[in-house]
């Protein structure tokens, strides 16, 4: 039973690490408190020929806070 519990806990930890890795691969910032990937290349319009107004706004907000620990839940809710 203890072994099964340890495997489950380890599995959940690896799943969280995988999400963080996927976030990093997409140019995003991992905001740990809500456990959410923000400021991805797509959201910021990094490679768009003509970024949308929403992407430009996101780009500006993300440039102000480059680290996940800089973001509060309220900041994240303001993202378009």
N, C-alpha and C positions, 0 to 999 in steps of 0.2 A: 504494500500500500504506500509506504514512504517513497519507494522508488518511482511509482506511478506519479505521485504528487510532485516529486523533483523533476521528472520529465515534463510534466505539464507546465510547471513554472518556467523551466528552461525554454520550452517551446514558445510560451507567451513572450518571453524576453527576446528571443530570436525574431519573432514576428514584428515586434516593435523596432528592433534594429533594422530589419528589412525595410520597413516603412521609411525610416530615417535615411537609409541608403538610397531608396528610390527618390526621396525628396531631394537629396543632394545631387543625384544624377540628373534631375530635371532643373537644376539651377536654383532650387528653392531653399528656404530657410525653415528649419524644424522648430516650431514653437511648442516646447515641451509641456507647458501647463495645460493647454487644451489638447495637446497631442495632434497637432495639425500642421500640414505642410503649407506654407504661405510663400508668396513672392517667387513663384516659379517663372522660368523663362517665358512660358506661354501666357501666364497672368500679366507679366510685365510687357509683353509684346516685343521681347528682345530680338526675335528674328523675323518679325512681321515687316513686310514692305511698307505697309501703312497701318501703324498701330491705332486701335480704336481709342476713343476718349477715355473709356474705362481702363484700358491697358496703360495709357499715359498717366492717369491718376494713380494707379497701382504702382507704377514705376517710381513716381515721386515719393509716395509714402514709404516704399521699400528702401529707397535710397537714404531716407532719414534714419532708418533703424536696420542696419545690416545684420544684426545678431538676433537669433531667436529669443534670447533672454531679455532683449530690449522691449519686446512686445507684451502688452497686457491683453486680457480678453476684450476689453473695450476697443483697443486699437484694432484688433483682428476683426471685430464686428463692423468697423468702419470701412474695411476693404470693400471695393466694389465687387 
